[in-house]
Amino acid sequence: MIPYSSHTIDESDIAAVSDALRRAMLSPGPDLTRFESTVAEYCGARFAVAFSSGTAALHAAVHAAGGREGDSGITSPLSFIASANCMVYAGMRPYFCDIEPLTMNMDPAALATALRSDTKIVIPVHYAGVPCDMERIAALARTRNTTVIEDGAHALGALTQNGPVGNCAFSDMACFSLHPLKSITTGEGGLVTTNQPVLHERLTLFRSHGLVRNANNRFPDEGPWYMEMQDLGFNYRMNNFQAALGLSQLQKIESFISRREDIHRRYDQAFSALPGVIVPHIPEKIRSAHHLYVVRFDNAVIHADRREIVESLRQAGIGTQVHYVPIHLHHFYRTRFDCHAGMFPQAEAAYASMLSLPLYPKMTDDEIEQVISGFSDVIRRATQ
Ligand SMILES: *Cc1c(COP(=O)(O)O)cnc(C)c1O
């Protein structure tokens, strides 16, 4: 069975982790500091802070932005639940705004009408690795003094005309996930990049219980043991050997993305002529991180429902997934925040007609061919 996605770990990654396990410090340690500075440089940001997961990174970013009870925030409904949960953790009220159907990213026009007087944070999601229109989103957010946090979980390695995603050219912070299925992995892990020293300090404190050493004589000196908790925090730290894996993976990110790009191009060539299939749209002048290959079906042409297509593909050895059940349709959001079907028609229509096909760097040429012929056969049968 070809999975819809998979990690890519080679012998050099294994050697890097083995070396790190022999060091004096398991967590944190020298590899962590080096991983953070290397990521910051790769993204073109002043700072990067590593976390135990992408979800922890988003939670920390919301905290650093000062999000709290009484505040609200807006994210895309067509995302992984963590994009909204991070605001709920902080006691905030999450709202959503609809997507633009071509890129399936947050629609700036929808954001303009969704902004409220209590909107503290906006979290655009770079869906499938395609960067959002950050310039327009940031311009809207500025009119309300709203903090902009990019959910770049799909987009480490994506490029825009204003530089790499993560340089925070039009945001306050950018968050990334290092889960096995993302651009690069540390097993579990996450990152926040920022250019603002105050945010960098808050993120670092939040990661480790809010404990402060007595730098600059901030409090009375009771002795060398003394640390003071100055803010509520968590244990959201990343291990040193995970950071060693991250450093090793980061060296390969360009080859990972170009392999993903190559597979994407081959799928486009094979599938753009298939009846009833709409291939993913990548805007000009950007480089997608190609996290997902999401096709959409035209149900006027295809006479099979998606469950049947998924089942036929499974029988042909091809794994698929749907990204995502819109967040506002999850039980928790319907019951806790009065969400219901019909609120975000574009996101709901996208969900109803989409399917993610296998895409990951270590796919072999044979596996790519198997997906191309298997998917083409299933679609031809479904359109006869
Ligand atoms: C993966 C993902 C996250 C969460 O990252 P974890 O590392 O799994 O906690 C957040 N947002 C989006 C859009 C994701 O795809």
PDBQT file of the ligand as one rigid body, heavy atoms in Angstrom, charges set to zero:
ROOT
HETATM    1  C1  LIG A 401       0.439  19.538  11.456  1.00  0.00    +0.000 C 
HETATM    2  C2  LIG A 401      -0.320  20.791  11.654  1.00  0.00    +0.000 A 
HETATM    3  C3  LIG A 401      -0.353  21.475  12.882  1.00  0.00    +0.000 A 
HETATM    4  C4  LIG A 401       0.101  20.884  14.173  1.00  0.00    +0.000 C 
HETATM    5  O1  LIG A 401       1.380  20.434  14.210  1.00  0.00    +0.000 OA
HETATM    6  P1  LIG A 401       1.799  19.238  15.191  1.00  0.00    +0.000 P 
HETATM    7  O2  LIG A 401       3.296  19.252  15.076  1.00  0.00    +0.000 OA
HETATM    8  O3  LIG A 401       1.177  17.978  14.672  1.00  0.00    +0.000 OA
HETATM    9  O4  LIG A 401       1.343  19.563  16.569  1.00  0.00    +0.000 OA
HETATM   10  C5  LIG A 401      -0.951  22.726  12.921  1.00  0.00    +0.000 A 
HETATM   11  N1  LIG A 401      -1.509  23.269  11.835  1.00  0.00    +0.000 NA
HETATM   12  C6  LIG A 401      -1.538  22.637  10.652  1.00  0.00    +0.000 A 
HETATM   13  C7  LIG A 401      -2.171  23.303   9.480  1.00  0.00    +0.000 C 
HETATM   14  C8  LIG A 401      -0.960  21.364  10.530  1.00  0.00    +0.000 A 
HETATM   15  O5  LIG A 401      -1.017  20.722   9.354  1.00  0.00    +0.000 OA
ENDROOT
TORSDOF 0
